Amino acid sequence: MTSYGITLSALLLLGGALGDRYGRKRIFLAGLGLFSLASLACALSSSFWILIAARSVQGVGGALLTPESLAILNATFPRNQRAKAIGAWSAASGLAAVLASPLAGWITDIGSWRVVFLINLPIAIVAGYLGWSSIPEDCLETGTSGFDIRGSLLAPLGLGVLIYGMTNGVLWTLGGLGVLALFLLSESRATYPLLPLSVFKNRMFSRINLMTFFLYSAFSMVFFYLPAHLIRVENYSPAQAGLALAPAGLSMAALSRPVGVWMLSRGSTLFLIGGSALVALGCVVLSLAPLTGSYFVSFFPGFLLMGIGLGCTTTPLTSIAMTSLSDEESGLASGINNAVARVAGVVGVALAAGLLTFSFRGIMGQDWKKDPLMEVSPSASIEFKKSVDAARRSSYRDLLWVSAAMSTLAGLTVAKKRKTSKIPSDIQRVTSAYCFRDGITRPEQKSA
């Protein structure tokens, strides 16, 4: 998971920049092809390290295609329809997650994990045909030349060392932070920076990306660990564990597109703050629920609340991130926001692993040297097995409380009091209402 997440998140900026310069259709299809070949290599891998290498290449392919998908939407749809289009994009993502989790669990139950990677191949063929036949050729190429080679090397190196350090020691963590500081220094002096620091002078763009980091970190912490907890502690099968997460994905998929429509008239702040609060509430409900009860008592209410919260936030969050910068910078905006989300995911997984280990060993004592989710010896006493499960459940609750705190921080980043707009009402009527409520200055507002 980490090998894929690091290359994906570290190279998303480069993927967005390549699309702006050489055409988003071309880069999207190239990323899709590389992702598919890497999936085949994962399925055929003969050792652990070959699988890790193939997963890293798969992350490179994902870094090319992911930012282009949103940038293509931004370039294809007129400004007043983009929120709806991004809502449909978010709904498709949520629906895919709903289908993928139980399907992967079912495949693992009856067959081999290798099939999970092979499924990508027919899907990629269909996606490649649709992309080739449907994506417009004119992808707003800027014609900018030049690459930030130094930044492209420092970003994945710094992120990789940082993530490794979060589970292996303070010195590694400090080393990763040092490399990332060098990356920022390099970007401030680069002729063609991978991450133009000037874009963060846009306060709305900065705040929405900070919210993205907190929200996706919280989400990743919970959904990385929960399937393993359901299987190892609650004795769910892999298929049942995947299906258990369906309420979150279904509610997210059902709400994403309607929220894209509603935010045009109601503004996005209500959805961003309210959605973050619901995600936090879902974590609290999960932590307080009796873990020995039935699924509909212990897990369903919390999953449902989290899904509704994510459905309320995903579309406005992505839409504002894409529209805060100019159309010519939409690939860059998509790359940065996706990179922040993926970095948050990798950081969330690392935080979850470190927190669970720290909490679990604090209860069991330092004599427990294994991973908290490793199987207990069959010869162990019943009392010892019960104490292990109790420690795991306590660690699980600690994780949920930290996730709730991070979700709350996500909402607070956009909970700033806004000034009353002085723009005449007749101009407000001919522009999108959510533009003003988000405090974003649009080119058409200036011309009006």
Buried (B, 14 or more C-beta within 10 A) or exposed (E): EBBBBBBBBBBBBBBBBBBBBBBBBBBBBBBBBBBBBBBBBBBEBEEEEEBBBBBBBBBBBBBBBBBBBBBBBBBBBEBEEBBBBBBBBBBBBBBEBBBBBBBBBBBBEEEEEEEBBBBBEEEBEEBBEEBEEEBEEEBBBBEEEEBBEBBBBBBBBBBBBBBBBBBEEEEBBEBBBEBBEBBBEBBEEBEBBBBBEEBBEBEBBBBBBBBBBBBBBBBBBBBBBBBBBBBBBBEBBBBBBBBBBBBBBBBBBBBBBBBBEBBBEBBBBBBBBBBBBBBBBBBBBBBEBEBEEEBEEBBBBBBBBBBBBBBBBBBBBBBBBBBBBEBEBBBBBBBBBBBBBBBBBBBBBBBBBBBBBEBBBEBBEEEBEEEBBEEBEEEEEEEEEEBBBBBBBBBBBBBBBBBBBBBBBBBBBBBEEEEEEEEEEEEBEEBBBBBBBBBBEBEBBEEE
